[in-house]
């Protein structure tokens, strides 16, 4: 019932499909919204709208082949996906990689975190009408992708991390190229914050919008910036360190209000902390190999040996064509990592064969997205892009 100028007027609720074509859905998402005027009464996400079958594919690919699939789950920070899966497979097989491998993985993951956060902040600003902030961060993200191309040969789906090590070592003078990019992160962050932090429109569109209480964050199993923006001091890199994160000095960014604005602030601070970690990784980078001993039968021989020696060619053939190589013992393993969006974990079950019996993923996007119906209720339709943007949902992670 809506009160008109002269007399009450009966209205009906309108059902609106928000997505999948809407430009601010950040992927192939579909949300069925019920509106009274411009107020959202109910929002129901269709989680399975984009079905990828990533987990099922794990039953048909060997352990290193599946790395290419993890790239495509969160395509904004695929290196983090690679590392999470590799850590789980290595735990299952009892493999211990070199310290140099772990430091390079940390370096690549933190560069990925910066690239992921800068795009999220930029696209959130675009969703709310502030194109300039996106343009500030676009060049920085491209510079980071240049670093990935130098190290891995590709920019997006790198498949750089392998079970037992890395595809190749970082090249000479790579540290110099990284430092040039890191020097620019704080400059770009200050530019964005100068543009947005005290901007009246930005504050009106983000403050007190989509508030998540500390209790709700725990109840819904949220993690990453969404949980830390609600006052939860939880970062897997600190609480359950992996890849020698305990050897790095950095602060965990925490906020208290739990709204869109605080989630933005947490990501901005996390970029600066990632810079600190990257600099420490470069300063303390140890020497050593980046792949386990090929004699263990877990890794392919270097390509130059395959192309130039009969032994290398035979060994490559034995592993790839004659069902030899990685055959972990019967068992199961789970490893949780701190991806840019929160807890990313892989669960692998082995029956002793060359391919996993089962692969399951704990994707942060799915958990973080689960609270959206509660957040949008009672808000205006125009608040939906702000809330979705602040959750940084990656559709590829939703229905694995």
Secondary structure, 3 states (H helix, E strand, C coil): CEECCCCEECCCCEEEEECCCCCCCCCCCCEEEEEECCEEEEEEECHHHCECCHHHHCCCCECCCCHHHHCCCCCCCHHHHHHHHHHHHHHHHCCCCCHHHHHHHHHHHHHHHHHHHHHHHHHHHHHCCCHHHHHHHHHHHHHHHHHHHHHHCCCCCCCCEECCEECCCCCCCHHHHHHHHHHHHHHHHHHHHHHHCCCHHHHHHHCCCCCCCHHHHHHCCCCCHHHHCCCCCCCHHHHCCCCCHHHCCCCCCCCCCCCHHHHHHHHHHHHHHHHHHHHHHHHCCCCCCCECCHHHCCCCCCHHHHHHCHHHHHHHHHHHHCCCCCCCCCEEEEEEEEECCEEEEEEEEECCCCECCEEEEECHHHHHHCCHHHHHCCCEHHHHHHHHHHHCCCHHHHEC
